Amino acid sequence: MIRNWQISIITLCAISFYGYSQSIFSNDITGSNPHLDNPYIIGQIVDPNISVNGIGRGSGLFNPPNTNDRYNARGWDSTTLDGNDYFEFTIVPNSGYEIDFVSFIFNSQPSNTGPVNISVRSSLNGYSSDIGTPVIGGVGVSTQSSIDLSSATYQDISTSITFRIYAWGGSNTNGTFSINDFIFNGTVSPLCSTTTTWDGSSWDNGNPNINKAVVLNGDYSTSADGGSFSACSLTINSSTLSIDDNDYIEVQNHLDTNGDIIVRPQGAFVQIEDSATVNASGNITVEKRTAPANNWYEYTYWSSPVNGATIANGLADAQSGRIFSFNAQNYLDATMEVNNDNTAAPGQDDVDDDNNAWQSVSSATVMLSGCGYASTHNRVIFESSPGSPKQFIYTFEGPFNNGIINVPLYRNDSETNDKNWNFIGNPYPSAIDADAFFTANPDTDGIIYLWSQNTPPSATANGNEVLNFSDSDYAIINSTGESAGGDGLTPSRFIPSGQGFFVNYSDAATPISTTGNISEGSVTFNNSMRVRGLSNNSQFFKTANSKPKTTSNSESNNVDNKLWIDLTSNNGAFNQILIGYVEGATNKFDGSRFDAAKTNSLERFVSLYSTIKGSDKKLTIQGKNPSDLTLNEKISLGFSTTIHVPTQYKLSINKLQGDFLSNNTIYLKDKVLNKHHDLSTSDYSFTSDIGEFNNRFEIVFKTNNGFENSEKQMKDGVKIFESNNGNVTFSSINDLNIKSVKIFDFLSTPLYDLKGTFNSKTFELSKLQNAVYIAKIEFSNGATITKKFIKK
């Protein structure tokens, strides 16, 4: 059949175009005297599902003088086409495969007495007629010829085929003619062995499977008519295919439709072969449902799963003026602020210094495949819609994106200490596997950021506006695992269809090109990343709200040990961290692929993080060496808060996996309050003054680790001394401030109640005589100690 060739999409996030073929057999023909071999096979590149005989010559030809870097011959008939004078190429598809040809392109070169006419023919009709008769160039000039093979004759080729180039008409037979290089373009795909057809109520040849061509002559709904299915190829004739939530259609090869296809928000359409085509004359629609939103100004990150959709069509209900793309070439973060004070200092805060990376897009803008877009919902529609939180369905119409899609990455090397943020997105109407994406794209830092907004915009969060959003609302995926963002839900390892996300272009990556300070690389999407699983496309971006805290022994065997810990508060604050023991990670900082550091641009109301000895990194995901997970393991946790009102905080296990963590008690060690808490059985509540406490907590797996000495250490950290004038100074050399000091005599009579948060302070205590007194000292975190002192 005739195909609509759509093989490779190159996306420039400014310009996009389609490539209409891929090479299945080629050779640049380099080296000394290639003509000495008949056939010549050195240097050829061949699709793994075909076999070839190289380039050979007919029996009427013989070797020319020494010639390098081209396949040359002489003996060409001087008057007419001779059936023995030719170059030939034999191509055989492997058993169970077929070839759809697109073109045959070659460069040729005659000598001054060589042939002036050529004809390309094939074995399909015994070489009896011309496929093409390109013009030979001048003497000694290499001329490119392109033969169109896209007609039905050269489609669905499942047996051996040979192409020949005949030449003749030189002034004598000693004239030479050479092929300097060649390429056959097309696709090689599995052969569909049988066909089954749906008539609207039943299949005529059994249920579909991956080896059967499927034809729909009647409407088919996956939820009503038999569920998800796989097919070798799919043809839809004037009917409607509905792929409903949690269902999929998987097609090995080509989709041909003059009917309609509707993919519901959690449905998936998957094509397996990168060379598979989408030939659509009917309507194709992909629906996506936003994550729940409480306010109209909450942004959704999008990427179009179809080709050619405009902003006006794909994001029809977005708020005009609040639809943006991201130009990574303009991103520069060489200075930082504190609390959005507009005072720049050297450093990084994950904010574009020039405020020109985010760029508004118009309704006529075409959503480019693999590029990310951010938008809010239309305010009028949002505020007039019932319920809270609210979700909305967006509709994308056009041919499915499919096959290899390349998207550029940029970094501005005028600053090398910042992150090289790039806004891309899943281009397919199915989820993609994050691990497959990382494997295919080593030039990224191995980390994905998914927007998961919950924190309201703040005047003290760094940014280019009066009110800015918090970067702590990004959910994160890297090779260690996943951590939740602002909405408290942990992503899976699958990026849903229609989802935009951020990646970083690695400073260590070798660029494709460099212009001034701007280096360019690329990310590649391909069909091998696509997944059909019933739950893999159910997020946008998030997964189910309910998560088990433990896994069974059978589930935990042979999986990495991972621990997710949540920090929450009674006034709605949330943070999550992940500690994962995975192959490839060490106990040092391993870069973003294993260790995800907290972003820098925000005012964090509360923050939980793990720390690494000898490093100032604060990590939301930490990868560690699996061999270090023993009962002696200690995981250092830091905590900070800027909440001024009295607040109850809580640490809890959100989820864990792995044999060790499932079969050992997990203790939280509060070094300030001198206590262990069994976090495996219950959450841990605490209070805290504002500040940053990098060494307050540890995760441990046994309690006999010398912790009983911590109260003594706290007492030793408080100094009480009398000045020459009789005043008394109370000083803490611990990380904590002193919140209050109550002084008693030995009869427990209260004498002083000294208030105020301080690290060191001197008091005039005229009531005290020369005697021994007791000071009860409360620290800013609520811990208390008692200590004797002598007034002289």
JOJO-V26880 format. One record per helix or strand. SS is the DSSP state (H for helix, E for strand). FROM is the first residue (numbers start at 1). LEN is the number of residues. If there is no record, write none. Layout:
SS;FROM;LEN  SS;FROM;LEN
This chain:
E;8;4  E;16;4  E;22;6  E;32;1  H;34;3  E;40;1  E;45;2  E;50;8  E;62;1  E;68;1  E;71;4  E;86;8  E;97;14  E;117;6  H;123;3  E;132;1  E;143;6  H;152;3  E;157;1  E;161;8  E;176;15  E;194;5  E;203;1  E;212;5  E;220;2  E;229;3  E;233;4  E;240;4  E;248;4  E;255;3  E;260;4  E;268;4  E;278;3  E;284;6  E;293;1  E;300;3  E;306;1  E;310;1  H;311;4  E;318;9  H;328;3  E;335;2  E;345;2  E;358;3  E;366;1  E;371;1  E;373;5  H;379;6  E;390;1  E;393;5  E;400;1  E;404;9  E;421;5  E;432;2  H;434;7  E;444;1  E;447;5  E;458;1  E;468;1  H;471;3  E;474;5  E;482;2  E;494;2  E;499;7  E;513;3  E;518;8  H;527;3  E;530;1  H;553;4  E;561;9  E;574;8  E;596;2  E;606;6  E;618;7  H;626;3  E;634;8  E;649;9  H;659;5  E;667;4  E;675;4  E;684;3  E;691;10  H;707;10  E;718;5  E;728;5  E;738;7  E;750;9  E;760;4  E;771;9  E;784;8
